[in-house]
Amino acid sequence: MRVTINKQQCVGCGLCEELLPEVFIMQNQKSRVKQEGLKKADKYEVLTIAEDCPAEAIIVSENADDES
């Protein structure tokens, strides 16, 4: 699974960082993904946060090569 942030859509609310600081960090008033290649254990949380993002700025894509 790969997670990216659409910086133009991100409103900098910080919800993603607040809910999952292991994956997201705020930088220059925008969210950023801290790590590449997420653990399978984080998958459910990331999908939930992406759905809850008020700006719909979190993009989650499946990557068959990622076995983390």
N, C-alpha and C positions, 0 to 999 in steps of 0.2 A: 504494500500500500504506500502511496506517495501523497503527501499533503503539501499544498502550496497556498499562499495567500495572494489574492488579487489586491495589490496595494492601492489601486485606484478606487476600489469599492470599500476597503477597510475604513471604518470611521474612528478607529482607535478607542473603542469602548473598554477594552481590556478583559472582557468576559472570558475569552479563551485562555488567557494567561492565568486568570484567577482560578478557573476550573481545572486546568491541566498544565501547571507550570513546568512539568518535565518535558513538555513538547513545545509550548508556545512561550514567547517572550515579547515584551513591548520594546520597540526601538524607534526613536524619532516619531513617537506618537502613532505608530502603526505596528500591527502584529507581525511577528516573524516566526518561522518554524526553526526551533533550536537544533533539531537533529534530522539527519536523513535516515531513511529506513526505519520505520517504526516497529516496535515489538508487537506481536500479535495480541498481547495483553492490553495494549493501548487502543486497539482498533475500535472497540465499541464506544469508548469515551470520545475518541476523535470524531466518529460519525455523529454522535449525539451533539457534540459541540458545534460541528459544522451545520447541523440542522437548526440549532438555536442561535447561530450568528445573526444578529439583526441586520447586517449589511450583506449577508450571503457571500462573504468574501473568502471563506475557507473552501478550497477545492480539494476533494479527495478522489484519487484515481487508483484503481487496482493495477498492480504491476506484477505480472506473473513471475518475473525474475526475483522478486523480493521475498525471501523466505525468512526474514527476521522474526 
